[in-house]
Amino acid sequence: MNFTLFLAQAAEAAAAPAAQGGAAPAPVGGGMSMLVPMILIFALFYFMMIRPQQRKEKERLKMIREIRSGTRVILSSGIIGTIVECKDSTFLIETAGTRMEVLRNAVQQALAEGEKIAEPPTK
């Protein structure tokens, strides 16, 4: 069940008796009983999703800082080329005899010497 849908239904259920003139039911266990599961869900979300993504991005930025001329790279657009010149915020890349200037952040992966690109699986 969607968590936001659950919260919306809980709010409607709590507001319904008050709208009818009756008193709202007292919360069982107080406000702390709802706070503990929310903290646990956030902690699980942090360690399973946010932290690994931050680590992966940090490794990618380190790889971009260490790239030198002559390195083969794959850009985020899927273009594969060789770096000809490194500038402050861009790279000059040569691919198929054409040179183009791309932002450093466009580099997705640096290929090792002699590394081949994996072929996609065929049906």
C-alpha positions as a printed Julia matrix, in Angstrom:
123×3 Matrix{Float64}:
   0.0     0.0     0.0
   1.28    3.44   -0.8
   2.5     5.22    2.34
   0.98    8.59    1.39
  -2.37    6.92    0.73
  -2.15    5.33    4.17
  -1.51    8.73    5.79
  -4.41   10.32    3.91
  -6.79    7.56    5.04
  -5.59    7.87    8.64
  -6.18   11.63    8.58
  -9.71   11.15    7.2
 -10.51    8.53    9.84
  -9.33   10.84   12.62
 -11.29   13.82   11.26
 -14.58   11.94   10.67
 -15.81   11.67   14.34
 -14.9    15.3    15.05
 -16.9    16.46   12.01
 -19.94   14.53   13.26
 -19.88   16.32   16.6
 -18.28   13.5    18.53
 -14.87   13.54   20.11
 -11.95   12.16   18.16
 -10.61    8.89   19.55
  -7.51    9.22   21.68
  -4.36    8.01   19.9
  -3.13    4.69   21.17
   0.4     4.98   22.54
   0.7     8.7    21.86
   2.65   10.36   19.07
   5.83    8.41   19.73
   4.33    5.16   18.46
   4.13    6.64   14.95
   7.52    8.35   15.14
   9.62    5.22   15.74
   8.51    3.33   12.59
   8.99    6.48   10.49
  12.57    6.84   11.78
  13.26    3.17   11.06
  11.87    3.48    7.51
  14.0     6.57    6.87
  17.14    4.84    8.23
  16.5     1.81    6.02
  15.9     4.05    3.01
  19.13    5.96    3.73
  21.35    2.87    4.03
  19.77    0.99    1.11
  19.41    3.81   -1.45
  20.94    7.19   -0.61
  24.33    6.15    0.8
  25.31    3.73   -2.01
  24.32    6.32   -4.62
  26.46    8.98   -2.93
  29.42    6.58   -2.84
  28.99    5.72   -6.52
  28.83    9.41   -7.5
  31.95   10.17   -5.43
  33.85    7.4    -7.28
  32.67    8.76  -10.66
  33.84   12.29   -9.82
  37.22   10.91   -8.71
  37.5     9.02  -12.01
  36.73   12.22  -13.97
  39.42   14.16  -12.06
  42.01   11.46  -12.88
  41.29   11.21  -16.63
  44.19   12.22  -18.87
  44.69   12.66  -22.62
  44.6     9.41  -24.58
  41.96    7.79  -22.36
  38.99    6.16  -24.09
  35.7     7.18  -22.49
  31.98    6.53  -22.8
  29.8     9.62  -22.56
  26.36    9.63  -20.94
  24.88    9.97  -24.44
  26.49    6.67  -25.47
  29.24    8.19  -27.62
  32.63    6.5   -27.32
  35.75    8.53  -27.98
  39.32    9.28  -27.01
  40.26   12.35  -25.02
  42.59   14.61  -26.96
  42.82   17.58  -24.59
  41.76   18.26  -20.99
  40.52   21.74  -20.08
  39.2    23.18  -16.82
  35.55   22.25  -17.29
  35.55   20.39  -20.61
  37.29   17.66  -22.59
  38.12   17.71  -26.29
  37.15   14.25  -27.55
  37.88   12.63  -30.89
  35.52   10.02  -32.24
  35.45    8.7   -35.82
  37.76   11.48  -36.98
  35.55   14.21  -35.53
  36.56   16.36  -32.59
  34.0    17.71  -30.17
  34.12   19.51  -26.87
  32.07   18.0   -24.05
  31.52   18.85  -20.4
  33.49   16.83  -17.86
  30.22   15.67  -16.24
  29.16   14.04  -19.52
  31.8    11.32  -19.04
  30.1     8.23  -17.69
  32.92    5.68  -17.75
  36.63    5.54  -18.54
  37.69    2.43  -20.44
  40.89    0.65  -19.42
  43.64    0.01  -21.97
  42.34   -2.6   -24.43
  38.96   -2.94  -22.69
  36.13   -3.81  -25.05
  32.59   -2.6   -24.8
  30.13   -5.31  -23.83
  27.66   -6.24  -26.56
  24.0    -6.07  -25.59
  22.29   -9.45  -25.43
  20.37  -10.49  -28.54
  16.97  -12.11  -28.53
